Amino acid sequence: MPDRTLAFAYVACAVFAAVIAFLLATTAERTIYVLEDSQPVWISQSDGTHDNDEVAASVQQVADDQDASIGYVITDVNEPSSVVHLYLAVANSEPRHQQ
């Protein structure tokens, strides 16, 4: 009888540790910035003098000039807890396997 109790206790602790590790890893993936060398630029307001095509063209031009990739992440209006939209301006438009 004690052998079963000890075996159950060991298995329960291992399962509990695996669940806690999974939850921490899932949370850390969304909160830890992997690229420490990135420099954010925030565009917080628009006065309406430029349309979206002009802004997208200028962002693409900066990405090309600086040889950088620029990303913009925004949560979905209808499902903010589960859907995220990612917009990218990549300096090199050719795929890596064609280089």
Steps between C-alpha positions, in 0.01 A plus 500: 500500500770760583673424168189600308464817703862598440474421129184709474666787687802493267283490189274775631799725573648436155169574326448814709853622419445437128172694503655795685799501261267498200294789636811705581651434158176599327482824698869580455475459124264796480677724750874456441657688213736271316680765296666732747657706222169624359412867511126572517339794325153593615252675272220596734298766320410600148380843395347357184724679250647177362309195386590139581672436166743789556580382852552141383727620218710712735531215751610268219751762383649523850520120518683494166736786591590359841505135383260419782173322558221705652204335668169623636285285725138582577229298670181423314201721574251212505713241683774685692581208728580249227572674166800722429587662168865540401606740226859486373718719283802292405808656342579213265192391309669186359464180701815372667516184290533710180810685618 
